[in-house]
């Protein structure tokens, strides 16, 4: 069982961001966190959560570092009996708002992993993406987190933005590896509808070579890919839980929850969510839809696909891929060795 908490507040709206976030409405934070508490209390019952059964807690956004640790405290008190003793507790943070005091406060609450939204160590690129921090702030925030004793630290990088070169990305990767991290998420820029960049889609480069270059450069430094965009000597248990389709509570405006064969969608508007955090839309998933997700997620990560889930026709196709050395297989699973081919491989098996 996993829990995801969505914090929809941001210092600035990144030009590529399609998440449910707001750069205003900060005056609603106290009421919002109380609504979050109320939804969580409801979900713990709906999901029939037992003591010490929560494996991971992930606080994402938005920008969790825009909310004072004091406002998180009641939520951590509520969840404490349900968290496993060695639970992975992650918060996302932006370098400009993750002050030493904020990091100290979150560590006291029990957070043991911080994922920093760095994106680049190039000042011009950060400005073009509308990030609110500079390269120096990113380095200082990560060093501070390490000094405070967080067990695991991660950072995000973005590539294939207009003007990205191997030289620029090599600098980003080198700077990242000079820091005390054990995980990197490297995302290819995508243009989403409704974002600032959707008006200028040419800011995304179509350069396949850069994708392979980024992966190779990160892996040669010792961070093994365990999913198409994720690398590390440490592998996020929360990430892997999603890809294994474990049950997860999704609390907050714009979050998504999942239980067995149903998805749950709280309201996205902050004021509407605060007024009624239990107004949650449900979506039933068919067995075919669940199987399709398991195949796509399994092949884009090191989770793999269980043979027992597949029909005879699918197994026949998967075995052909094994013979052609496109997939690896053992007694129980099929594994993909080239995550960039995951969608094509999944479509072949499903077709």
N, C-alpha and C positions, 0 to 999 in steps of 0.2 A: 504494500500500500504506500502511495506517495501523496504528497500535498503540494499544490502550487498556489501561491498567493500573488495576485496581480496588483501592483501599485501603479496607478495610471498618471502620476504626476511627473513632469519633466522640466528641466531648466530651459531647454530649447527643443524645438521639433526638428529632428534630423531630416534632411531632404529625402532620404530613402526610406524613412520609417512608415510602416503601414499598421503598426500596433495601435490599440486603443489608448491614446495618451493625450494629455492636456498640459499646456504651458501656463495655464491660469487656474482658477478654481482652488488655489492653495488654501483658501479659507475653509474649505470643506474637509480638510484632512482629518480633523478630530472626529467628525461625524462619520466620515468614510471608514475609519479604522474600527469604530464601534459597529458599523454595519457589517464589516468584514468578520468581526468577532461573532456577530449574530448568525451569519451564514455558516461559519465554521462549526458552531455549536449544533446547528441543524444537520449539517453534512456528516458530522461524526456519528450521529444517530442513524441517518439514512444509509450510510455505508457500513453500519454495524461495526465500527472500529473498536478493537479491543486494546487493553493496555499494552504498551511497548510493542506495537505492531507497525508503527509508521517508520519506514526505512529511510525515507528522505523527505526533506522540506526544502522547497525552492522559492525564494522571494524574487520575483521578476517584475518587469514593467515595460514601458515606463522606467522610472529611475527610483529604486528603493532608497537611495541615499539622500533623497529630498525630504524624507520623513524621519522625524526625530525618534531615536530608539525608545524613548518613553512611551510613544504611541504604539510601539510594537509589544511592549511588556505584557499587557493583559492577554494578548494572543498567545505569547509563549507560555504564560501561566496555564491557559486553557489546554494547550497542546502537550505540555510537559509529561503528564501521565501516559500519553499515547506514543511518545517517541521512544524508539529503541535506544539503548544506552550508547550505541556506537553510530547513531543516525548521522547521515551526511546532511548538514544544514548549510545551504548556500544562499548568499544574497548577491544580486547584481549591484554594481555601483559605478558611478561616473567619477573620474579622477578629480573633477573640480568640486564636487559636493561630498566626497568621501573624506572628510576631515579626520584628524587623529581622534578627536572627541567622538565623532560618529562611529568610527571603527571600533573604538574602545567600548562604546555602549552596546554595539551589536555583538561583540565578542562576549561581553558579560551575560548577554541573553542566551548564548549557546551557539551562535553562528561559528562554524569551523572552516568555511570555504567562502572565498570572495571571487566573483567573476567581474573583472573590470572592463568596461566598454571603452577600449583604447582606440581601435579601428586603424590608426596609423601613427607613426612617429614623425610624419612630415607635416609641418605647420600649415603649409598652403592647402594640402589635401584635407586636413581637419577643418579648415575654414570653409572649403568648398562643400564639405559634407554637412556643414552647419553644426559641428560639434562645439561644445561649450568649454573645452579644455585645450591646453597646449601640451606639447610633448614632455616638457619638464614636469608639469603637474602629474602626468601619468606615471612617470618614473618615481616621483616622490611618494605618491599614494601607495604604489605597490611595495616600495621599500618600507614605508610606515606599517603597512599591514603585516609584513614579514617580521618586523621588529616587535609587533604586538603579539606574535605567536600564532597566527592563523595557520592551521595545518596544511591547507591547500589553497593555492592562488592560481587564477586563470586570467587570460586576457583575450579579447576579440580583435581580429584583424579583418579588414575588407580589401578585396582586390578586384581588378577589372573595372575600376573607375577610370574614366577618360584621362589619359595621360600616364597611367600606371606603366612602369617599365620594369624590367628585371632588376635594374639597378636600384630603383626606388623600393621595390618589394624586398630585395635582399637587405637593404638598410633597415626596413621595418622588422624583418625576421631576426636580423643580427641584434638589434636593440632589444627585441623581446627576449632573446636568449641571454642577454646580459643581466636580466632581472630574475629574482628568486621565485620563478613560477614552475608549476609542474603540468600545465595544461594550456593549450591554445585552441581557440575556435577561429577558423579562417573561412570567411564566407565570401562567395562571389556576389558582387553587387547585382541585385535584381530590381527591376523597375515595377513597382506595384501601383495599381490604380488608386488615385486619390492622394498620392504623395506629391511633393514638390517636383521631384524628378520625372513624374509622369508627363509633365509638359515639355520636358527636354530629354526624351529617351536616348538621345545620342550620347549622353554622359556615360552610358554603359558600353564598355568595350566588349567586342566578341573575339576574345583571344584565348583559344583553348590551350595554347602552349603555356600561358601564364598560370593556368590552373594546375597543370602538371608540374611546372616549375616551383610553385608555392608548396605543393605537397612534397616534392622531392627534397627541397631545402629544409623543410621542417623535419621530415623523417630522418635525413642524414645527420641531424643534430640530436637524434635520440628520442624524439617524440613520435611514437608509432600512431598511425591513423587507426582509429577504431570505429569511425564513421566518416562519411564523405567530407565533413567539415570540421571534425574534432580529432585532436591529437594530444597525446600526453604520456608521461610516465605514470600518471594517475588518470583513471578513466571514471568520469562522473557516473555515479550510481543512479542519479536522478535521470540523466539522459538515457541511460541504458534501460531503465524502467519503462520509459515511454516506448522505446523501440520493441520491448518485449510485450507491449500492450498490457502492462500491469494496471490494476485499478488505481485511479488517482482522483483526489478531490481537487477541484478548481474553484477557488474562492476569489471574489473581486469582480469589478466591472470589466467585462471583456475576457474573463478567464473561461476555461473549458474543463469540465470534469468527465470522467469515464468510469462506468461500472458495468462489468460483464459485457453487455451488448447495447448499452445506452450511453449517449452523450448528454451532458447537461450544460446549458448556456445561461449564466446570469445576465442581467441587463447590462448594456455597455455604457449608457449615459450615467455620469456620476450622480447627478441629483436624483434620477429615477432609482438607481441602485441604493442610494442612501435611504430613500423613502420606503423601499421595499426590497431588501436583499434576498428575500425568499421567492421573488417572482422569477422563476427559472424555467426556461424552455427545455423540453426533452426531445431527443431524437433517437429513434430505435434503429439499430444497425442490423442488417440481414447477415446470415452466416457467410454468404458470398462476399459481402463488403468487408467483413472482419478478416476473412482469409486473404483478400486482396491487399489489405493494409499490412498484414503479417508478412506477406511475400515482399512487398515494396520496402518495408522498414528493415526486414531481415537481411535483404541483399544490399542495402546501402550502409550496413554496419557489420560489425563482427558478431552480431547475434546469430545470424544465419537463419535458415528455414527448416523447421522440423519436417522430416519426410512423412511422418504419420498424418500430417495435416493435408497432404496433397492427394489428388485423385490419381488413378492409374495413368491417365493421359498426361497429367502434369509431371508425374515421376518419369515417364518415358522421355519427355522433352528435357527435363532437368538432367537426366542421365546422358543424353546427347551432348548437352553443354559440358558435362564432366569429361566425356570422351574427347571433346575438342579443347579441353583444358581451359574453358571459360569459367567453370565453377570447380570448387574443391568439394569432395564429399567424404563423409565417414559413415559409420553404421547408422547414425540417427539424423544427421543434418547435411544440408547443402550450404556452402559458404562461398561468398564472392571475393575474389582477390583484387578486383579492379572496381572500386566504388563508382567511378565515373561512368561505368557501363550498367549500373544497377537498374535504371528504368527500362532500358532495352531488354535486359535479361528477364526482368519481371514480366514485361509485356509478352515476351516469347513464351514463357511458361504458362501464363494465363490464357494466351491466345489459342 
